[in-house]
Amino acid sequence: QVQLVESGGGSVQPGGSLRLSCVASGFTFHNSVMYWFREAPGKQPEWVSRINIYGDTIYKDSVKGRFTISRDNDKNTIYLQMNNLKSEDTALYFCAKDSSGNPRGQGTQVTVSS
């Protein structure tokens, strides 16, 4: 079955950086489009970024120029490098192999606060 395990979250001050990882198993990773989503308290999950099998990427407008998604097919892993973090980036971040956001992993918490 599909398994997705996220890590790398933490607490940082505004302007800080974090690198999230998502290790995938249970499906053919190198043939799969992969997504990062985030879920802020009291809000619906929202799509953040996507990377296709060719490495082409797209981003939510509010994170363009600050976040970078990448993938390592040898490690069945996607990453999200997050720079210049803002308080509004505070959320539980999770990865998914479907644009619906499901199935999903447990997620990793990112908190941006001074």
C-alpha positions in Angstrom: 0.0 0.0 0.0 1.0 3.6 -0.5 3.1 4.9 2.4 4.4 8.5 2.7 6.6 9.6 5.5 7.3 13.3 5.9 10.1 14.9 8.1 12.1 18.1 8.5 9.6 20.4 10.1 10.3 22.6 13.0 10.0 26.0 14.6 11.8 28.9 12.9 11.7 32.7 13.0 10.3 34.7 10.1 12.9 34.8 7.4 14.3 31.3 8.3 14.6 28.2 6.2 13.6 24.6 6.5 13.9 21.6 4.2 11.1 19.0 4.2 11.5 15.4 3.0 8.9 12.9 2.0 9.9 9.2 1.5 7.5 7.2 -0.6 6.9 3.5 -0.9 4.2 1.1 -2.2 3.9 2.5 -5.7 6.1 3.3 -8.8 7.6 6.5 -7.6 9.5 7.5 -10.7 6.3 7.3 -12.7 4.3 9.4 -10.3 3.6 13.1 -10.1 4.1 14.2 -6.5 2.6 17.1 -4.5 3.1 19.0 -1.3 0.1 20.2 0.6 -0.3 22.1 3.8 -3.1 22.4 6.4 -3.3 25.3 8.7 -5.3 25.1 11.9 -9.0 25.5 11.2 -8.5 25.6 7.4 -8.9 23.2 4.5 -5.7 21.6 3.1 -4.2 23.6 0.3 -2.0 22.6 -2.5 1.5 24.1 -2.3 3.6 22.6 -5.1 3.8 19.9 -7.7 6.6 18.1 -9.5 6.0 15.8 -12.5 8.0 12.8 -13.7 10.2 15.1 -15.8 11.1 17.4 -13.0 8.8 20.2 -14.1 7.5 22.2 -11.2 4.6 24.5 -10.3 3.9 26.5 -7.2 1.1 28.2 -5.3 1.5 32.0 -6.0 2.2 32.8 -2.4 5.3 30.6 -2.2 6.8 31.3 -5.6 10.4 32.4 -5.4 10.6 31.1 -1.8 9.9 27.4 -2.0 11.6 24.8 -4.2 10.3 21.3 -4.8 12.7 18.6 -6.0 12.8 14.8 -6.3 15.4 12.0 -6.0 14.0 9.0 -7.8 16.9 6.8 -6.5 15.7 7.5 -3.0 12.0 7.6 -3.6 12.0 11.0 -2.0 10.7 14.5 -2.7 11.9 17.6 -1.0 10.5 21.1 -0.3 13.2 23.7 0.4 11.5 26.6 2.1 13.3 29.9 2.4 12.2 33.3 3.7 9.5 31.7 5.8 6.6 33.8 6.9 4.1 33.4 9.7 1.4 32.5 7.2 3.4 29.5 6.2 2.7 27.9 9.6 0.9 24.6 8.9 1.1 20.9 8.9 2.8 20.0 5.6 2.2 16.6 3.9 3.0 15.0 0.6 0.7 13.1 -1.7 0.8 11.3 -5.1 -2.7 12.5 -6.1 -4.0 16.0 -6.6 -6.8 15.3 -4.2 -4.2 15.1 -1.4 -5.1 11.5 -0.6 -3.7 9.2 0.4 -1.4 11.2 2.6 1.2 10.8 5.3 1.1 12.0 8.9 2.7 15.3 7.9 5.4 17.4 9.5 4.6 20.6 11.5 6.1 23.9 10.4 5.8 26.8 12.8 7.0 30.3 11.9 7.0 32.7 14.8 9.1 35.4 16.4 
